[in-house]
């Protein structure tokens, strides 16, 4: 987002899924072999949905994955609520904004017009029900390599493994670059990703 043609209010979840699917097929035709879908934050939900629709085991590299699209949407809507309070305007609350989206209307959040089609698709997205045999590598921001992943990601990791996926998760030090205006380089994330992708998977319960 931001570097694409068109306007943000024209975006919708189904079109994003179609775009990733098309890009994946385009790459496979030119560079056959194992492919990886690499997602950041809500992009992890997008990569997971593409994998589910394909119905075949996939390789997913997930950076700071959003585990629930509905929760992520609610957090996003709170930005508008906070803005209303800061400007001294009436607080419409996230429930009111969610109701407008459910009625098919667009809402403005932090200067962006969010379409109902985008919000509704995001709200239904999660990381579950992936094809058996899918390989997942999930990296989460932390203060040290020895720090455990969050309880929420640990629970998600267990669900993946119980579903027959080869999944691992680890903490990576660094900065929350996705929240910064000027994104710094993140060598620790790149190094951890390359090492995990290159490693031989250890089966369904790695």
Protein Blocks (a to p, Z undefined) as FASTA:
>chain_A
ZZagcjfklpcfklmmmmmmmmmmmmmmmmgcjdddddehjlmmmmmmmmmmnopacddd
dehiafbfklmmmmmmmmmmmmmmmnopacebjmlmmmmmmnopacdeehiacdfklmmm
mmmgccehiaehiacddddddfbfklccdfklmmmmmmmmmnopacdddddedddfklpf
bacddfklmmmmmmmmmpccebjkZZ
